[in-house]
Amino acid sequence: MDNLADKKCVPCQGGVEPMNAQEIQNLLPHLDGQWKIVDGHHLEREFQFPDFQSALVFVNLIGELAEEEGHHPDIYLSWGFVKILLWTHKIDGLAYSDFILAAKIDLRGRTM
């Protein structure tokens, strides 16, 4: 499989089924290993930082990435902590683009 981070998110038009458990399990190993699947519904990952400012910088980088990709995660920011939740709201579950964005977030996280 090609590197997910090299791909582009494709906007979901709805009317498609969320990924099934086997599809999710096939893609999960292509992420960095820190992502969890929660209830077969969404991806979740937590990032730790030494202070609030570093966490905020990371959130802003993720915001820019989300705008570039046209795919927007839920982001929780606290002192030295960022949690990302990813799913495709239009289908209320996971789609291929969620894994693409997760891989791109992994790359941004490595640069911090």
Backbone torsions as a table, in degrees:
resi	resn	phi	psi	omega
1	MET	NA	137.8	175.8
2	ASP	-62.8	160.8	177.7
3	ASN	-64.0	122.7	-178.9
4	LEU	-59.5	-35.3	-177.5
5	ALA	-66.4	-17.4	178.5
6	ASP	-85.0	-8.0	-177.3
7	LYS	-90.7	169.4	179.5
8	LYS	-113.1	137.0	175.6
9	CYS	-64.8	141.2	178.6
10	VAL	-112.5	124.3	-179.4
11	PRO	-58.6	137.4	178.7
12	CYS	-85.0	130.0	178.5
13	GLN	-93.4	-1.9	-176.8
14	GLY	82.9	179.5	178.5
15	GLY	74.7	8.6	175.9
16	VAL	-117.9	156.5	178.9
17	GLU	-80.9	146.8	171.3
18	PRO	-62.3	161.2	178.1
19	MET	-60.7	145.6	175.9
20	ASN	-88.1	172.6	-175.0
21	ALA	-57.5	-39.5	-179.3
22	GLN	-68.1	-41.9	177.8
23	GLU	-61.9	-41.8	178.8
24	ILE	-62.8	-47.3	-178.6
25	GLN	-64.5	-29.8	177.6
26	ASN	-70.1	-31.2	-177.4
27	LEU	-91.0	-29.3	-175.1
28	LEU	-54.2	-40.6	179.5
29	PRO	-64.8	-13.3	179.8
30	HIS	-86.1	-1.7	173.0
31	LEU	-97.6	177.3	-171.3
32	ASP	-78.9	2.9	176.9
33	GLY	95.1	-8.8	-179.7
34	GLN	-92.3	-13.4	-178.8
35	TRP	-79.5	141.7	174.7
36	LYS	-114.7	147.7	170.5
37	ILE	-94.5	125.4	-178.5
38	VAL	-109.6	116.8	177.4
39	ASP	54.6	28.3	-179.0
40	GLY	62.8	13.8	-171.4
41	HIS	-111.0	-40.5	-176.4
42	HIS	-149.0	161.5	173.8
43	LEU	-91.6	145.1	179.0
44	GLU	-142.1	137.8	176.0
45	ARG	-148.6	143.9	177.2
46	GLU	-113.5	141.2	177.6
47	PHE	-121.5	137.8	178.4
48	GLN	-107.7	143.6	180.0
49	PHE	-136.6	159.2	-177.3
50	PRO	-74.8	-13.5	-177.3
51	ASP	-163.0	175.4	-179.0
52	PHE	-66.6	-43.0	-176.8
53	GLN	-59.3	-43.6	178.8
54	SER	-62.8	-41.3	178.4
55	ALA	-64.2	-41.1	179.2
56	LEU	-65.4	-40.9	176.2
57	VAL	-58.6	-44.4	179.5
58	PHE	-62.9	-43.4	178.3
59	VAL	-59.2	-42.1	178.9
60	ASN	-65.6	-37.9	175.7
61	LEU	-62.7	-41.7	179.1
62	ILE	-66.5	-38.3	176.8
63	GLY	-60.8	-43.3	177.1
64	GLU	-63.4	-43.3	178.3
65	LEU	-61.4	-44.0	-180.0
66	ALA	-60.4	-41.4	178.4
67	GLU	-66.2	-41.5	177.8
68	GLU	-60.0	-39.7	-175.4
69	GLU	-89.0	-14.7	-176.9
70	GLY	66.7	29.5	-178.1
71	HIS	-140.9	121.6	-166.3
72	HIS	-119.3	118.6	177.9
73	PRO	-80.9	166.1	166.7
74	ASP	-86.0	132.6	-175.4
75	ILE	-126.0	130.0	177.2
76	TYR	-116.0	125.3	-176.5
77	LEU	-117.7	134.5	174.4
78	SER	-146.2	178.2	-179.7
79	TRP	-60.6	113.3	176.7
80	GLY	69.1	19.9	-172.7
81	PHE	-149.2	134.3	173.6
82	VAL	-135.4	132.3	174.5
83	LYS	-118.5	133.3	179.2
84	ILE	-113.4	130.7	172.2
85	LEU	-117.8	130.8	-177.3
86	LEU	-128.8	126.2	168.4
87	TRP	-162.6	165.9	179.7
88	THR	-94.7	107.2	-174.6
89	HIS	-60.4	-35.9	-176.0
90	LYS	-62.1	-29.3	178.7
91	ILE	-111.9	2.4	179.8
92	ASP	51.6	48.6	178.6
93	GLY	-178.3	-168.6	-176.2
94	LEU	-88.8	142.1	174.7
95	ALA	-130.8	167.0	-178.4
96	TYR	-55.0	-38.9	-179.1
97	SER	-61.5	-28.5	177.1
98	ASP	-63.2	-39.2	178.5
99	PHE	-72.2	-35.6	175.6
100	ILE	-61.2	-49.4	-179.6
101	LEU	-64.1	-39.4	177.3
102	ALA	-59.0	-43.3	179.2
103	ALA	-64.0	-39.2	177.9
104	LYS	-67.8	-37.1	176.3
105	ILE	-65.6	-39.3	176.2
106	ASP	-55.5	-44.4	-179.7
107	LEU	-62.9	-42.7	179.5
108	ARG	-65.1	-38.0	179.9
109	GLY	-64.9	-31.7	180.0
110	ARG	-71.1	-22.1	-178.7
111	THR	-86.7	-6.1	-177.1
112	MET	-85.0	NA	NA
